[in-house]
Amino acid sequence: MRVMVFSKAAKDVDMNAEPSAEMLEAFAAMDRFTEELAAPRDDERGELGVA
């Protein structure tokens, strides 16, 4: 399943600003979550398999 979310930017957002360390960690956490969802599973035990 793919989802795309659109929202209006706040007026005080600087479009050229680098993301903060907190935002980079949030993006990394979302990446890990997505990878876990896509990882093959062992059907019998329901555990993540080794990719």
N, C-alpha and C positions, 0 to 999 in steps of 0.2 A: 504494500500500500504506500502510495506517495501522497504527501500533503504539502501544499504551498500556502503560506500565510502572508497576507499583505496588511500593512497598517500605515497610517500617516505618520510621518516623522514629526517629532516635537519641534517647535520653533527654535529652541535653544540647542539643537543638535549641530555639532560641527562635522560636516561631511568629510573633512580631511583629517580628522583626529584618528590616532591609532587606538585600537581596542585596549582596554585596561587588562591587567593581569587576571582580574576576576572574570572578565568576559572570556578571555582566552581559555581559562580553566573550565568555564561553563560549556564552551564549544567542544573542548576535549571530552568532557563528560557525556555530551550528546553523541559524539562520535563513538565512544566506548559502548554506550547503550545501543546504538544502531548496529554496531558490529556484533554484539551479543545476540540481537534479534536475528541477524542474518547467518549466524554460525550454525553449522550442522549440529543436530542433537542426536543423542543415543536414545532411540525410541523406547527401549525397555526401562531405563532408569530416569529418563527425562533430563539428563545432565548434558552440559555443553560438551561437544566433541572437540577433538583437536583438528584444527584446519590446516 
